[in-house]
Protein backbone atom coordinates (compact mmCIF):
# COMPACT_ATOMS: atom_id res chain seq x y z
CA UNK A 1 0.00 0.00 0.00
CA UNK A 2 1.19 3.46 -0.64
CA UNK A 3 0.46 6.95 -1.73
CA UNK A 4 -1.06 5.77 -5.01
CA UNK A 5 -3.59 3.39 -3.46
CA UNK A 6 -6.41 6.01 -3.32
CA UNK A 7 -5.95 6.35 -7.07
CA UNK A 8 -5.35 2.73 -8.06
CA UNK A 9 -8.02 1.00 -5.96
CA UNK A 10 -10.99 2.86 -7.53
CA UNK A 11 -9.52 2.32 -11.01
CA UNK A 12 -9.15 -1.41 -10.38
CA UNK A 13 -12.65 -1.55 -8.91
CA UNK A 14 -14.10 0.17 -11.96
CA UNK A 15 -12.31 -2.25 -14.26
CA UNK A 16 -13.52 -5.25 -12.26
CA UNK A 17 -17.10 -3.92 -12.25
CA UNK A 18 -16.86 -3.42 -16.01
CA UNK A 19 -15.80 -7.03 -16.48
CA UNK A 20 -18.99 -8.29 -14.80
CA UNK A 21 -21.33 -5.79 -16.47
CA UNK A 22 -23.98 -8.42 -17.23
CA UNK A 23 -24.40 -9.41 -13.58
CA UNK A 24 -25.69 -6.52 -11.44
CA UNK A 25 -25.42 -8.52 -8.21
CA UNK A 26 -21.75 -9.18 -8.83
CA UNK A 27 -21.21 -5.52 -9.71
CA UNK A 28 -22.63 -4.52 -6.34
CA UNK A 29 -20.35 -7.02 -4.61
CA UNK A 30 -17.28 -5.83 -6.52
CA UNK A 31 -18.16 -2.23 -5.72
CA UNK A 32 -18.59 -2.99 -2.04
CA UNK A 33 -15.31 -4.89 -1.84
CA UNK A 34 -13.51 -2.09 -3.68
CA UNK A 35 -15.03 0.51 -1.40
CA UNK A 36 -13.99 -1.35 1.74
CA UNK A 37 -10.47 -1.90 0.37
CA UNK A 38 -10.25 1.82 -0.40
CA UNK A 39 -11.39 2.64 3.12
CA UNK A 40 -8.75 0.32 4.61
CA UNK A 41 -6.04 1.83 2.39
CA UNK A 42 -6.98 5.35 3.40
CA UNK A 43 -7.05 4.36 7.09
CA UNK A 44 -3.52 3.01 6.69
CA UNK A 45 -2.43 6.15 4.84
CA UNK A 46 -3.91 8.39 7.51
CA UNK A 47 -2.13 6.46 10.25
CA UNK A 48 1.18 6.74 8.38
CA UNK A 49 1.01 10.52 8.08
CA UNK A 50 -0.63 11.19 11.47
CA UNK A 51 2.64 12.14 13.14
CA UNK A 52 3.40 14.86 10.61
CA UNK A 53 5.23 12.57 8.22
CA UNK A 54 4.90 13.36 4.51
CA UNK A 55 4.82 10.56 1.93
CA UNK A 56 5.58 11.25 -1.71
CA UNK A 57 6.24 9.40 -4.92
CA UNK A 58 7.46 10.77 -8.25
CA UNK A 59 6.10 9.08 -11.37
CA UNK A 60 7.37 8.92 -14.89
CA UNK A 61 11.05 8.40 -14.13
CA UNK A 62 11.68 12.13 -14.37
CA UNK A 63 13.16 14.25 -11.60
CA UNK A 64 11.17 17.10 -10.12
CA UNK A 65 9.84 19.51 -11.45
CA UNK A 66 9.28 17.45 -14.63
CA UNK A 67 7.91 14.30 -13.03
CA UNK A 68 4.43 13.97 -11.56
CA UNK A 69 4.62 13.96 -7.77
CA UNK A 70 1.92 12.42 -5.59
CA UNK A 71 2.10 13.65 -2.01
CA UNK A 72 0.20 12.60 1.12
CA UNK A 73 0.19 14.78 4.20
CA UNK A 74 -2.24 14.95 7.12
CA UNK A 75 -4.81 17.17 5.39
CA UNK A 76 -4.89 15.24 2.13
CA UNK A 77 -5.04 11.88 3.93
CA UNK A 78 -7.97 13.01 6.08
CA UNK A 79 -9.81 14.38 3.03
CA UNK A 80 -9.35 11.09 1.17
CA UNK A 81 -10.47 9.21 4.29
CA UNK A 82 -13.66 11.28 4.54
CA UNK A 83 -14.35 10.67 0.85
CA UNK A 84 -13.81 6.91 1.19
CA UNK A 85 -15.98 6.76 4.30
CA UNK A 86 -18.81 8.66 2.64
CA UNK A 87 -18.56 6.48 -0.45
CA UNK A 88 -18.71 3.29 1.57
CA UNK A 89 -21.64 4.47 3.68
CA UNK A 90 -23.50 5.63 0.57
CA UNK A 91 -22.91 2.32 -1.17
CA UNK A 92 -24.10 0.31 1.81
Helices and strands as residue ranges (DSSP letters): H 5-19, H 24-49, E 55-59, E 68-72, H 74-91
